[in-house]
Structures are given as structure tokens and as C-alpha cells.
Amino acid sequence: MKEKGIDAASPHIIQVVGYKNTGKTTMTASLIAGLAVKGLKVAAIKHDGHDHFEMDQEGTDSYQFGKAGAAAVAVMSSNRTAIVKQQHTSLEDMLKEFSQYDWVVVEGFKYAAYPKLVMVRHEDDLKLVSQLQSVVGIVFWSPDLLEEAESRGDKSFSSFLFNDKQTIVEAVVQLNRLAGKEAATMQAFNKDDDNNIDKR
């Protein structure tokens, strides 16, 4: 059963972006789990910058069909459906494929214009924030790094600690309750002080 108060208009979109080895996949999985446990239907999209992944493993029928020249291969069972296309698909087109879901959690595609969390593991990672649009929060790996960033006086973004994943999930849900599907403002994201991490 869906949590009351969440707008039925779908899908809501949240991105998780950052440099390599900043915990993007772990945070994406935590958001998926946190939203799914609320009874929401969640889809995930991941960008692979190396273009060498294979969902259909060597030795399987689907792999053989692709190697034989099929431009697209679909595998269906009573509980699962997988489609592999031998073509580029834009993020916008993929989001249309997931229009029936409540939420889409996107890992990567950092220059897209959807609301996003930026992962910061090291101080140098902060430079990414100024290069992006629609940043709604920064996820820091350590309290010291968070406090250092906030001591500089930049209050434009909500700050979170990497390990406090439930707080991040609740803040993301609150963001979309208040701001709908528009690119969210920080006024909406910060409206409920309980959604923010206290300084330590």
C-alpha cells in the first residue's frame, strides 16, 4: 500500500551523481530500498561510462541471439522481463519506458536536469557541485568534511552524512511532496528541519 500523502502523479525522479568510488551505487540501492519499503513502485537506471557491460552472459540463449545479429533481444518468464537493445537510448526515452512507476532512481547522467544528490567522499569532489544543475543535496562521507564545507558559509544545499541513509530517503520523499515533479528548490527541500542532518 502506498504511503499516504505522496502525489500519485508519476514518476518522481532523483539522481545520484558523483565521481568514481564515491558510493553512488550504494546510495542508489539505499534509495531504492527505502522507497520500495513504503509500498512504492521503483525503477532504476544506471549509466555505464565504459560501454563494456553485458546483461546477457556468454553461453546463454540471449547472448547467442545478440551475437547472431539481433538488434534487440527480449527474455520473458512468468515473473521477469529483460530487454537488451544494441543501440544507444537517451535518458529521456528510458524514463518514458518507466512512466508507470512511482519513482525512478537514476545513477549517473550527471548533466541531466533532474533533482540530484551529489556524493562527496573527498574535499576535491565538491568542485562537481558548481558544475551541475538541479542539485538538491550533498552527501558527505564524514562529519568533518560536512562541517568543513558548511563552515565556508554555503547554505545553498542540504547536507547529509553517507551513513544516515534513512534520513536521506525521508528528505527525498519530502522534496517531492512539496515540489511535485518540478526541479526542486532548496526552500522546499529544507522546509522540514527534521530532514536535515544535525551538525556533529
VENZI-V306655 format. One record per residue. N is the residue number from 0. RES is the residue in three letters. SS is DSSP state (A for helix, B for strand, O for the rest). Layout:
N&RES&SS, N&RES&SS
//
This chain:
0&MET&O, 1&LYS&O, 2&GLU&O, 3&LYS&O, 4&GLY&O, 5&ILE&O, 6&ASP&O, 7&ALA&O, 8&ALA&O, 9&SER&O, 10&PRO&O, 11&HIS&B, 12&ILE&B, 13&ILE&B, 14&GLN&B, 15&VAL&B, 16&VAL&B, 17&GLY&O, 18&TYR&O, 19&LYS&O, 20&ASN&O, 21&THR&O, 22&GLY&O, 23&LYS&A, 24&THR&A, 25&THR&A, 26&MET&A, 27&THR&A, 28&ALA&A, 29&SER&A, 30&LEU&A, 31&ILE&A, 32&ALA&A, 33&GLY&A, 34&LEU&A, 35&ALA&A, 36&VAL&O, 37&LYS&O, 38&GLY&O, 39&LEU&O, 40&LYS&O, 41&VAL&B, 42&ALA&B, 43&ALA&B, 44&ILE&B, 45&LYS&B, 46&HIS&O, 47&ASP&O, 48&GLY&O, 49&HIS&O, 50&ASP&O, 51&HIS&O, 52&PHE&O, 53&GLU&O, 54&MET&O, 55&ASP&O, 56&GLN&O, 57&GLU&O, 58&GLY&O, 59&THR&O, 60&ASP&A, 61&SER&A, 62&TYR&A, 63&GLN&A, 64&PHE&A, 65&GLY&A, 66&LYS&A, 67&ALA&A, 68&GLY&O, 69&ALA&O, 70&ALA&O, 71&ALA&B, 72&VAL&B, 73&ALA&B, 74&VAL&B, 75&MET&B, 76&SER&O, 77&SER&O, 78&ASN&O, 79&ARG&O, 80&THR&B, 81&ALA&B, 82&ILE&B, 83&VAL&B, 84&LYS&B, 85&GLN&O, 86&GLN&O, 87&HIS&O, 88&THR&O, 89&SER&O, 90&LEU&A, 91&GLU&A, 92&ASP&A, 93&MET&A, 94&LEU&A, 95&LYS&A, 96&GLU&A, 97&PHE&O, 98&SER&O, 99&GLN&O, 100&TYR&O, 101&ASP&O, 102&TRP&B, 103&VAL&B, 104&VAL&B, 105&VAL&B, 106&GLU&B, 107&GLY&O, 108&PHE&O, 109&LYS&O, 110&TYR&O, 111&ALA&O, 112&ALA&O, 113&TYR&O, 114&PRO&O, 115&LYS&B, 116&LEU&B, 117&VAL&B, 118&MET&B, 119&VAL&B, 120&ARG&O, 121&HIS&O, 122&GLU&A, 123&ASP&A, 124&ASP&A, 125&LEU&A, 126&LYS&A, 127&LEU&A, 128&VAL&A, 129&SER&A, 130&GLN&A, 131&LEU&O, 132&GLN&O, 133&SER&O, 134&VAL&B, 135&VAL&B, 136&GLY&B, 137&ILE&B, 138&VAL&B, 139&PHE&B, 140&TRP&O, 141&SER&O, 142&PRO&A, 143&ASP&A, 144&LEU&A, 145&LEU&A, 146&GLU&A, 147&GLU&A, 148&ALA&A, 149&GLU&A, 150&SER&A, 151&ARG&O, 152&GLY&O, 153&ASP&O, 154&LYS&O, 155&SER&O, 156&PHE&O, 157&SER&B, 158&SER&B, 159&PHE&B, 160&LEU&B, 161&PHE&O, 162&ASN&O, 163&ASP&O, 164&LYS&A, 165&GLN&A, 166&THR&A, 167&ILE&A, 168&VAL&A, 169&GLU&A, 170&ALA&A, 171&VAL&A, 172&VAL&A, 173&GLN&A, 174&LEU&A, 175&ASN&A, 176&ARG&A, 177&LEU&A, 178&ALA&A, 179&GLY&O, 180&LYS&O, 181&GLU&O, 182&ALA&O, 183&ALA&O, 184&THR&O, 185&MET&A, 186&GLN&A, 187&ALA&A, 188&PHE&A, 189&ASN&O, 190&LYS&O, 191&ASP&O, 192&ASP&A, 193&ASP&A, 194&ASN&A, 195&ASN&O, 196&ILE&O, 197&ASP&O, 198&LYS&O, 199&ARG&O
//
